[in-house]
Amino acid sequence: MSTAMRELLKSGAVKASAPCRIDMGGTLDLSTFFLPLRFVRPCTFNIALALRTTVVLEPWEKERIRISSRGFEDAEFYAGQAPFNHPLGFMFAVANYFGAAGVRITIDSSSPPRSALGGSSAAAVALVAAFGAALRRAGRGGSITRRRAALLAHALESSVAGVPCGLQDHLAAAYGGVNAWYWPENIGAPDFRRVSVKPPGKAEKLKDHILVAYCGVPHTSADINGEWVRQFIAGTDRNKWVQVAECTHGFVEALSTGDYKEAAACMNREVALRTAMTPEVLDGVGRQLVEGAVNAGCGSRFTGAGGGGCVWALGDVEDIDRLRQIWEKALSTRADARLLDAAVDRTGMKVTSSSRAGLRGA
């Protein structure tokens, strides 16, 4: 592994960040699903949140890489020797791709660890952007575009995860905003098609229609995604996935016209389909939140593949205001559970380079 990255960082730390997301129609971004279901044009919807994951690159001891991330124990290995099945293995894989050595990586997420908001994908996109900026500082390589950052982060995750990985988290992190992502119907077609979703009215008002809650326990999406994949391949409940795709299309259309009641109904139908297949997507608090949303006239959905983590709701402003009190009461029964900031991030990944680098460990 090259120590050139360490020398580059001595002239200044590099910082990059990317947002996490809330979503609907996830799992359909896996080729296992979107290729056999091409006749229903599967799409996945997400909203990037102003809960950003920030990555800082600094010089470190020669030939070593150290990663510090909130919610995980610090990890340090000789460059190129980190196990990719480590809790931070995905981040070490990104560092390996760039041939990094003598680098300290600090990851700080404003969302709870393992909250099913796509935080690891946001960290990877930010890390790709940071390494790209460091190389660009030395005139090595061109700009890393949003598309390249998302596709590279996704490819690296897919190579080490051991389970199928979707693309939607990386895209939300790279592009930001409110988007529907349409997946390729034919081999050789572009990897995705982005359609910006713009409800009527001022863009910043969308947050008034949204609540996001952390249920207080980390998610275990790999287990649930794996179960969905196994069921789909076996032909079990495959018709339900057609209906999930139809619900997502209906949601996007309703939100685009500002019909929050219909959008909420589509969310609730989708959750009913998924809970019928895998009841464990919602724990006790999650079920309370979903039931409270339905009773308040809102739509509600677990984020990602569920199994803990976060739940989000959408509805008319007056219904969301009423739901806020219901959710705060439900969340008060569990330590660490709380409402999160629902502001929309429209920036996506961004890089900030500092000329004042600490040489800690150099």
C-alpha positions as CSV (number, residue, x, y, z in Angstrom):
1,M,0.0,0.0,0.0
2,S,1.2,3.5,-0.8
3,T,2.0,6.1,1.9
4,A,1.4,8.9,-0.7
5,M,-2.0,9.6,0.8
6,R,-0.4,10.3,4.2
7,E,2.0,12.9,2.6
8,L,-0.9,14.6,0.8
9,L,-2.8,15.0,4.0
10,K,0.1,16.7,5.8
11,S,-0.8,19.8,3.8
12,G,-4.3,19.8,5.3
13,A,-7.1,17.5,6.5
14,V,-9.9,16.7,4.1
15,K,-13.5,16.7,5.2
16,A,-16.5,15.4,3.3
17,S,-20.1,14.8,4.2
18,A,-23.3,13.2,2.8
19,P,-26.9,12.9,4.1
20,C,-28.9,9.9,5.2
21,R,-32.4,9.2,4.0
22,I,-36.0,8.0,4.6
23,D,-37.5,5.8,2.0
24,M,-40.3,3.8,0.4
25,G,-40.1,1.0,-2.1
26,G,-36.7,-0.2,-0.9
27,T,-35.6,-3.7,-1.8
28,L,-36.9,-3.1,-5.3
29,D,-33.4,-1.5,-6.0
30,L,-31.9,-5.0,-5.9
31,S,-31.5,-6.6,-9.3
32,T,-33.0,-9.8,-7.8
33,F,-36.3,-7.9,-7.8
34,F,-36.2,-5.2,-10.4
35,L,-35.1,-7.4,-13.4
36,P,-37.8,-10.1,-13.0
37,L,-40.4,-7.4,-12.2
38,R,-39.3,-5.2,-15.1
39,F,-42.9,-5.2,-16.5
40,V,-44.1,-3.1,-13.6
41,R,-41.2,-0.6,-13.9
42,P,-40.0,-0.8,-10.2
43,C,-38.9,2.4,-8.6
44,T,-37.7,3.4,-5.1
45,F,-38.5,6.7,-3.4
46,N,-36.3,8.5,-0.9
47,I,-35.9,11.8,0.8
48,A,-32.4,12.9,1.9
49,L,-32.4,14.3,5.4
50,A,-30.3,17.1,6.9
51,L,-28.8,14.4,9.2
52,R,-25.3,14.3,7.6
53,T,-22.5,11.9,8.1
54,T,-19.1,13.6,8.1
55,V,-15.8,12.0,7.3
56,V,-12.4,13.5,8.1
57,L,-9.0,12.3,6.6
58,E,-5.8,13.1,8.5
59,P,-2.3,11.7,8.4
60,W,-1.5,8.8,10.7
61,E,1.3,6.3,11.4
62,K,3.1,5.0,8.4
63,E,1.5,1.9,6.8
64,R,-1.5,1.9,9.2
65,I,-5.1,2.9,8.9
66,R,-7.2,3.9,11.9
67,I,-10.9,4.4,11.8
68,S,-13.0,6.0,14.5
69,S,-16.8,6.1,14.2
70,R,-19.4,6.9,16.8
71,G,-21.2,3.8,17.9
72,F,-18.3,1.5,17.1
73,E,-15.0,0.7,18.8
74,D,-12.0,2.3,17.1
75,A,-10.2,0.0,14.7
76,E,-6.6,0.1,13.4
77,F,-4.8,-2.3,11.0
78,Y,-1.8,-2.3,8.8
79,A,-2.9,-1.0,5.4
80,G,-4.4,-3.7,3.2
81,Q,-4.8,-6.2,6.1
82,A,-8.1,-5.2,7.7
83,P,-10.8,-7.9,7.7
84,F,-13.7,-6.8,5.6
85,N,-16.1,-8.7,7.8
86,H,-15.2,-6.3,10.6
87,P,-18.0,-3.9,11.7
88,L,-16.0,-1.2,9.9
89,G,-14.9,-3.5,7.1
90,F,-16.8,-1.6,4.5
91,M,-14.9,1.6,5.3
92,F,-11.6,-0.3,5.2
93,A,-12.5,-1.6,1.8
94,V,-13.0,1.9,0.5
95,A,-9.6,2.9,1.9
96,N,-8.1,-0.2,0.2
97,Y,-9.6,0.8,-3.1
98,F,-7.7,4.1,-3.0
99,G,-4.5,2.5,-1.8
100,A,-4.5,4.5,1.4
101,A,-1.9,4.0,4.1
102,G,-0.9,6.2,7.0
103,V,-4.4,7.7,7.3
104,R,-6.7,8.3,10.1
105,I,-10.4,8.3,9.2
106,T,-12.9,9.8,11.6
107,I,-16.6,9.3,10.9
108,D,-19.3,11.3,12.7
109,S,-22.9,10.8,12.0
110,S,-25.7,13.1,13.2
111,S,-28.1,10.1,13.0
112,P,-28.1,7.3,15.5
113,P,-25.8,4.3,14.7
114,R,-27.5,1.5,12.8
115,S,-30.8,3.5,12.6
116,A,-31.8,2.1,9.1
117,L,-31.3,5.6,7.6
118,G,-28.6,4.5,5.2
119,G,-25.8,5.9,7.4
120,S,-23.1,3.4,6.3
121,S,-23.8,4.2,2.7
122,A,-23.6,7.9,3.4
123,A,-20.3,7.4,5.2
124,A,-19.0,5.4,2.2
125,V,-20.1,8.1,-0.3
126,A,-18.5,10.8,1.8
127,L,-15.3,8.7,2.2
128,V,-15.1,8.2,-1.6
129,A,-15.5,12.0,-2.1
130,A,-12.8,12.7,0.5
131,F,-10.2,10.4,-1.0
132,G,-11.0,11.8,-4.4
133,A,-10.5,15.3,-3.2
134,A,-7.2,14.4,-1.6
135,L,-5.9,12.9,-4.8
136,R,-7.2,15.9,-6.8
137,R,-5.2,18.2,-4.5
138,A,-2.0,16.5,-5.9
139,G,-3.3,16.7,-9.5
140,R,-4.0,12.9,-9.6
141,G,-7.4,12.1,-11.1
142,G,-10.4,14.2,-12.0
143,S,-13.4,15.2,-10.0
144,I,-15.5,12.4,-8.5
145,T,-19.0,13.0,-9.7
146,R,-22.1,12.2,-7.7
147,R,-22.8,9.3,-10.1
148,R,-19.3,7.9,-9.7
149,A,-19.3,8.3,-6.0
150,A,-22.7,6.5,-5.6
151,L,-21.8,3.7,-8.0
152,L,-18.3,3.1,-6.6
153,A,-19.5,3.1,-3.0
154,H,-22.3,0.6,-4.0
155,A,-19.9,-1.6,-5.9
156,L,-17.5,-1.8,-2.9
157,E,-20.3,-2.5,-0.5
158,S,-21.6,-5.3,-2.7
159,S,-18.1,-6.8,-3.0
160,V,-17.7,-7.2,0.8
161,A,-21.2,-7.4,2.3
162,G,-22.0,-11.0,1.6
163,V,-25.6,-10.1,0.9
164,P,-27.4,-8.3,-2.0
165,C,-27.0,-4.6,-1.7
166,G,-29.3,-1.9,-3.2
167,L,-28.3,1.4,-4.7
168,Q,-30.8,3.8,-3.3
169,D,-28.9,4.7,-0.1
170,H,-25.8,5.7,-2.0
171,L,-27.8,7.7,-4.5
172,A,-29.6,9.7,-1.8
173,A,-26.3,10.4,-0.1
174,A,-24.7,11.5,-3.4
175,Y,-27.5,13.6,-4.9
176,G,-29.6,14.7,-1.9
177,G,-33.1,16.0,-2.5
178,V,-36.5,14.2,-2.9
179,N,-36.3,11.6,-5.7
180,A,-37.8,8.6,-7.3
181,W,-35.2,6.2,-8.7
182,Y,-36.2,4.0,-11.6
183,W,-34.1,0.8,-12.2
184,P,-33.0,-0.5,-15.5
185,E,-35.4,-2.7,-17.5
186,N,-32.7,-4.0,-19.9
187,I,-29.1,-5.1,-19.7
188,G,-26.8,-2.3,-20.8
189,A,-29.3,0.4,-19.8
190,P,-28.1,3.2,-17.4
191,D,-27.8,2.0,-13.8
192,F,-30.7,4.3,-12.7
193,R,-33.0,7.1,-13.8
194,R,-33.5,9.9,-11.4
195,V,-36.9,11.8,-11.2
196,S,-37.0,14.7,-8.8
197,V,-40.3,14.8,-6.9
198,K,-41.6,18.3,-6.2
199,P,-44.8,18.6,-4.2
200,P,-46.7,21.8,-4.9
201,G,-45.6,24.8,-2.7
202,K,-42.3,25.8,-1.3
203,A,-39.8,23.1,-1.1
204,E,-38.8,23.8,2.5
205,K,-42.4,23.2,3.6
206,L,-42.2,19.5,3.0
207,K,-40.6,19.0,6.4
208,D,-43.9,20.2,8.0
209,H,-45.6,17.1,6.5
210,I,-43.0,14.6,7.9
211,L,-42.1,13.0,11.2
212,V,-39.0,10.8,11.7
213,A,-38.6,8.7,14.9
214,Y,-35.8,6.6,16.1
215,C,-37.3,3.6,17.9
216,G,-34.3,3.3,20.3
217,V,-32.9,0.0,19.1
218,P,-30.5,-0.7,16.1
219,H,-31.8,-2.4,13.0
220,T,-30.9,-5.8,11.6
221,S,-31.8,-5.2,8.0
222,A,-29.4,-7.9,6.6
223,D,-31.5,-10.6,8.2
224,I,-34.8,-9.2,6.8
225,N,-33.5,-8.4,3.4
226,G,-32.1,-11.9,3.2
227,E,-35.4,-13.3,4.1
228,W,-37.2,-11.3,1.4
229,V,-34.6,-12.4,-1.2
230,R,-35.0,-16.0,-0.2
231,Q,-38.8,-15.7,-0.4
232,F,-38.7,-14.0,-3.7
233,I,-36.4,-16.5,-5.3
234,A,-38.5,-19.4,-4.0
235,G,-41.6,-17.8,-5.6
236,T,-43.2,-17.1,-2.2
237,D,-45.5,-14.1,-2.1
238,R,-44.1,-12.8,-5.4
239,N,-47.4,-11.1,-6.2
240,K,-47.0,-9.0,-3.1
241,W,-43.8,-7.5,-4.6
242,V,-45.8,-6.5,-7.7
243,Q,-48.2,-4.7,-5.3
244,V,-45.3,-3.1,-3.4
245,A,-44.1,-1.7,-6.8
246,E,-47.6,-0.4,-7.5
247,C,-47.9,1.2,-4.1
248,T,-44.6,3.0,-4.7
249,H,-45.7,4.3,-8.1
250,G,-49.0,5.5,-6.5
251,F,-47.1,7.2,-3.7
252,V,-44.8,9.1,-6.0
253,E,-47.8,10.2,-8.2
254,A,-49.8,11.4,-5.1
255,L,-46.9,13.2,-3.5
256,S,-46.1,15.0,-6.8
257,T,-49.6,16.4,-6.8
258,G,-49.6,17.3,-3.1
259,D,-52.3,14.6,-2.3
260,Y,-50.9,13.7,1.1
261,K,-54.0,11.6,2.0
262,E,-53.5,9.3,-1.0
263,A,-49.7,9.2,-0.5
264,A,-50.3,8.1,3.1
265,A,-52.7,5.4,2.0
266,C,-50.1,4.0,-0.4
267,M,-47.5,4.0,2.4
268,N,-49.9,2.1,4.7
269,R,-50.7,-0.5,2.0
270,E,-47.1,-1.1,1.4
271,V,-46.3,-1.6,5.1
272,A,-49.2,-4.0,5.4
273,L,-47.8,-6.1,2.5
274,R,-44.4,-6.2,4.0
275,T,-45.5,-7.0,7.5
276,A,-47.6,-9.9,6.1
277,M,-44.4,-11.3,4.6
278,T,-42.1,-10.5,7.6
279,P,-43.8,-9.4,10.8
280,E,-40.4,-8.8,12.5
281,V,-39.9,-5.6,10.4
282,L,-41.7,-3.8,13.3
283,D,-40.9,-4.2,17.0
284,G,-43.3,-3.2,19.7
285,V,-42.6,0.5,19.6
286,G,-42.5,0.5,15.8
287,R,-46.0,-1.1,15.7
288,Q,-47.3,1.6,18.2
289,L,-45.9,4.3,15.9
290,V,-47.4,2.8,12.8
291,E,-50.8,2.3,14.4
292,G,-50.7,5.8,15.8
293,A,-50.1,7.2,12.4
294,V,-52.9,5.3,10.8
295,N,-55.3,6.5,13.5
296,A,-54.2,10.1,13.0
297,G,-54.9,9.9,9.2
298,C,-51.2,9.7,8.3
299,G,-49.0,7.2,6.4
300,S,-46.1,5.6,8.2
301,R,-43.3,3.3,7.2
302,F,-40.2,1.8,8.7
303,T,-37.0,3.0,7.1
304,G,-34.8,0.6,5.1
305,A,-35.6,-3.0,5.8
306,G,-36.9,-2.3,9.3
307,G,-36.2,-4.6,12.2
308,G,-35.5,-1.7,14.5
309,G,-34.1,1.7,13.6
310,C,-36.5,4.4,12.4
311,V,-40.0,4.9,11.4
312,W,-41.2,7.9,9.4
313,A,-44.7,9.4,8.8
314,L,-46.2,11.6,6.1
315,G,-49.5,13.5,6.2
316,D,-51.3,16.8,6.1
317,V,-49.8,19.4,8.4
318,E,-52.6,19.3,10.9
319,D,-52.5,15.5,11.1
320,I,-48.7,15.5,11.5
321,D,-49.1,18.0,14.3
322,R,-51.5,15.7,16.1
323,L,-49.4,12.7,15.5
324,R,-46.3,14.4,17.0
325,Q,-47.9,14.2,20.5
326,I,-48.9,10.6,20.0
327,W,-45.4,9.6,18.9
328,E,-43.7,11.5,21.7
329,K,-45.7,9.6,24.2
330,A,-45.0,6.2,22.6
331,L,-41.2,7.0,22.3
332,S,-41.0,8.0,26.0
333,T,-41.4,4.4,27.0
334,R,-38.0,3.4,25.7
335,A,-34.5,4.9,26.4
336,D,-32.8,6.5,23.5
337,A,-36.0,6.6,21.4
338,R,-36.8,10.1,20.1
339,L,-38.0,12.2,17.2
340,L,-35.3,13.3,14.7
341,D,-34.9,16.3,12.5
342,A,-37.0,15.9,9.4
343,A,-35.5,18.8,7.4
344,V,-34.8,17.9,3.7
345,D,-31.1,18.0,2.5
346,R,-31.0,19.2,-1.1
347,T,-27.2,19.4,-1.3
348,G,-26.0,15.8,-1.3
349,M,-22.4,15.0,-0.9
350,K,-20.0,17.9,-0.4
351,V,-16.2,18.3,0.3
352,T,-14.5,20.8,2.5
353,S,-10.7,20.9,2.6
354,S,-8.8,22.5,5.5
355,S,-5.4,24.0,5.4
356,R,-4.9,23.3,9.1
357,A,-4.3,19.6,9.6
358,G,-3.4,18.1,12.9
359,L,-0.5,15.7,12.5
360,R,-1.8,13.4,15.2
361,G,0.1,10.1,15.1
362,A,2.3,11.3,12.1
